[in-house]
Amino acid sequence: MENHSPRDVLVTGGAGYIGSHAALELLRTGHRVRIIDTLERGSIDTIRRLQAIGEVDFIQGDCGDELLLQEVLRGIDTIMHFAAFTRVDESMACPELYQQQNVEVTKSLAESAAAHGIGQFIFSSTCAVYGTPDEDHLPVSEAAPLNPENTYGDTKARAESILRRISQNHDSLNLGILRYFNVVGVDAKGVLQEPVVAARLTSACLQTALGNQSEFTLHGTDYDTSDGTAVRDFVHVSDIARAHLALMDSLQPAIVSVYNVGCGHGTSVLQIVRAIEQICGHSIPVIEGPRRPGDIPAIWADSSRIQSELGWSPHYTSIMDMLATSWQNAMK
């Protein structure tokens, strides 16, 4: 990747899990960072940790607030848009909430970005836009049809469509879309902490391993997979952060760049449990539970496009190495 002069980057949702890791990578590579976050699901401690590494301009507020954005966007040349609600189960129960946060807020932000002449916009999307790929589309590539099966994936697909339209109507706004697969791990140097969220697979496993909860619920054991549990492509959060920087240096006018970000192989939920047991050195109490609405049986990525076009490849390819960063962090 070529070296470029420092950019002024707005990171929405930068107090959250993935956004904070992208902000950390930006700081480490000499870029100037401004973060906007409501702190509804982010943490002020995360902001303070980032500010201990480098200068971070933090604004507490809603990135869909058009009046606030008039000030926030001043001097910015790149937006990395992470702010979103991301829980599949919650999205199925609260579709209006997800429509507002993931679609309407994104639309307002992108329209403001275009009006302010922002040159680059990178959108945080998800493999959930693909739904359940058939065998002909596994591993799933960016050319696979979009067929989301839960509200979360549907709102991200609709946000992608809106962004495409806005970028087509404003030639100055270069658009990139990254579709993440399942995110795990934490900064290996310990600058940031992994959030404890009961709905997250690895978080629930780790909290059970630490004794902070009595048992881990295995949601869905009757899928048509090798061990009956769902299969996912797990990718380390720091590798996702690096993908944003690779894309930031590669966006081109009139081209919407869309890339999968994954490791290219599937790991089952049960294999994750067994891996964490191996890392922590003891068994984890597990009970079986029903499938969660909106979950799909199996998906993993074809990430050959981002590797060939941007030169990105995952530093972490072993699930054990990924989870080890989480365990070491959790033990502090």
N, C-alpha and C positions, 0 to 999 in steps of 0.2 A: 504494500500500500504506500502511496506517495505521501510525503510530508506536506502539510498545508499550514498556513498561518492560523493562529488561534481563532476560533469562532465564538460568537456570543450565542449561547444555546439556552432556550427556555425548556425546562423539563417539567411537564405537568405531572402531578402525582409523584413528585420526586421524594416525598417523605414515605413512600410505600416501598414494597419489596424490590420489584424490578427497576422502577424508576430511580431509586437511590443507588443501585449498583451501576446504572448507566451514568448517573451524575458523578459517582466515584471514578469511573473510568475516564470520563471527560476531564475531571480535575487532574488525574494522574498524567494525562497527555497534554496538559497545558491549555485547555480551553476554559473560557469564562462561563460560569454557570449561574443561571437564575432559576429558582424553583417556585412554582405556585402549587399549593396544596391546601385543601380545606382542613386537613388533619382529622377528618371524620374517620378515616381508616388508616391514615399515616401517623407517624410519631414525631413529636418535636425532638425527642432524643436522637432520632436518625438525622435530623437536620444539624443538630449540634455536633454529631460525630463527623459529618461531612465538613462542617465549618472548621473543625480541628485539623482537617487535611489541607484545605485551601479556601479561598474567598468564595463564599456562596451568598448570593443575594436571595433572601427568602421572603416571599409574600404569602401570607395566609389568606386564602380566598378561593373562589370558584372560577375555574378556567373557562366557564361558559358565561361569565359576567362581562358583557360587552363594554360596559362603562369602565370597569376595572382594567380590562385588557388594553384600553387606550394608553394607560401608563405602563402596564406590565410588558407590552410588546415594544416599547421604545428602545431602540438600539439592538434589538434581537435580529439575527439573520437565519436562525434555524430553530425549529420547534420539534421536540421529541414528545409525543403525546401518549403518556402512560395512564393518565387519570381515567379510571373505569371501575365498575363493579364486575367481579370476575367469578362469582360462585354459581355453579350450574344449578344447584338445588335451590338457592335463593332466587335465581332468575326465574325458575319455574313457578315459584310461589308469589313473586312480586314483579310481574312483567312490566308494569307501568314504571316502576323505579328504574329498571334497566333501560327502558326506552328513553327516559329522560337523561340519565347519566351517560349512557354509552352512545346514544344517537344524537339527541338534541344538543347536548353540551359539545360534542365533537363538531357538529354542524356550525354552531356559533363560533367556536374557536377557529375553525378553518376559514369561515367567512371574514372574521376579523383579521386573520393572518393575511389573507389575500388583499384586503383593503389597506393594510399597513405595508404591503410590498415585501412581506417575508419571503425569502428565496427558497427555503427548504422546509418540508413538513414530513416527518417520519411517524407513521401510525403503528401503534402497538395492537396487532390483531392476534388471531388464535387459530389453531387447527380445528377448533369447534365449528368453523364455517363449512368444513367438508362433511360433517355428519359422519355416518358410517360408510366408509368406502367399500365398494365391492372388491372381489379378489383381483379384478383387472386393474384396480387403482391402488394396490398396496405394493410397495410403499407409495404413499400418496404424494403426487407432485403438484406444483402450482397450477397445472393445466386441468386437474381434476374438477369435476362440477361441484359447485357450492350447493350443499343440501343440509343446512344446519338442522339438528334435531332437538335443540333446546333453545330457550329464549336468549341465553347468553350468546351463543353462536349466531343466532339470528340478528341480534342487535349489532354485533361486530360486522356481519356481512352487509347489513344496511348502511352502517357507517362507512365501510369501504366504498360502497356505491356512491354515497353522497360526496365523499372526498374526491372520487374520480371526476364527478361532474364539476365540482368547484375548480379542480385543477385544470380541466379542459377549458373552462371559461376564463381562467386567469393564467396566461402563459408564463408569468413570472414565478408561479408557485410550483416548484418541483416536488413531486410526491413519491414517497417510498412507503411500502407496506411490508411489515414483517409478521409472518404468521408463526407464533411460537407453538411448540409442543409443550410437554409438561415440565414445568420449571422446578428445579431442586437446587439445594446447596446454598452456600453463603461465601462471601469474600474470604479467601484463604488466609489473609493477613489479619483477619479479625476486626477490621475497621467497622463493619456493619454487623448487625445481628439479624438472624432469621426470625420473622414474626411467628408468634405462637397463635395459630388459628386452628380451631378444632376441626373445621371442615377440610383442611388440607391433609392429604394422605401422609406425607412424611412428617408433618408436625404432630399429627395424632400418634404415629408410631413412636416418635422420639419422646413425646411426653409420657407414653406408656412405659417405654424403656427406662425413663428416669424415675418412674414411680409417682409421677404427678397425676396420673389417672389410672384407674384400676384395670382397664382392659381396652383393647383395640377392636373396633367393629369392622369386620370385613364385609363391605357392602357388595353383595352379588358374588355368588360362588357357583352359578349355574350357566355362565357364559360358554359359548362354543369356542373355548381356548384350551390350551394344553393342560392347565390346572383349574379351569373353571372360573378364574378371576380375570378381570379386565386387563388388557394389555395396552401399554402406553410407551411413547418415546420420551425418555427423560433427558433433559438438557440442562447443564449447569447455568445458573443465573449470571455468572461472570462471562460465560461464553455468549450469552444473549446480549449482554452489555457491549461486548466487543463487536458483535454483528451490527449494532447501531452505528458505531464509529466507522466501520467499513462501508456501510451504506451512505452515511453522511458525506463521505469523501467521493462518492460515485454517482450521486443523483444527476440526472440530465434533463434538460428542458424537453417538454412534450412527450416524455416517456414515463409511464407509471411503473416503477420498479417493484415487483412483488417477489418475496422470497420466503420459503420455509426455513425455519431455524430449529433443527433437531439433530440427533446423533445418527439416525438412520436404522435403528434397530429397536425392537420392542422388548419391554420388560413387564412382567405381570405384577399385579398388586401383591400377590403372595410372595413373589421373589423379592420385592422391596422389603417386606416384613422379615424374610429370612436374612436378607443382607444386613439389616439393622441389628438383628439378633447377633449376627456374627461380629459386627463392629463393636457392639456394646458388651458382648461376652456372656449374655444370658438370654433365656427365652422371654418372649412377650406373651402375656395372656391375650388370646384372640377369641372372639365370639363371631359367629356368622350372622349377618343381617341381610335384609332384602336389598335388591337393586335400588339405587337412587334414581328418581325420575330424571330423564335427560342424559344419563350416562350411556356411552356407546361401548360395544364389546372390545374393539381393537383398532388401533391406528398407530402408524409410525411413518416417519418422514422420508421422502426423497429430497435430500438437501444438496443434490449435485449442482443445482443452478447457482446457489450462493457460493459454493466452493469454486466453481469454474469461473464465474463472472467477477466475484469480489475477492477471491483468494481467502475467504473465511473457512476455517474448519474448527471443530470443537477441540479445545485443549483437554477437556475432560471427556474421555470416551468410556471409562469404566464406571458403572453405577456405584461400585464400592468406593471409588475415589470421590465421586460426587457427594455421596452420603457421609463420608468421613469428614468433609468440611462442616456439615451440619452438626454432626455429633461432637466434634471438637469445640464448636461454637456453643452448643447447648451445655457443655460441661463446665463452661467458664463461670 
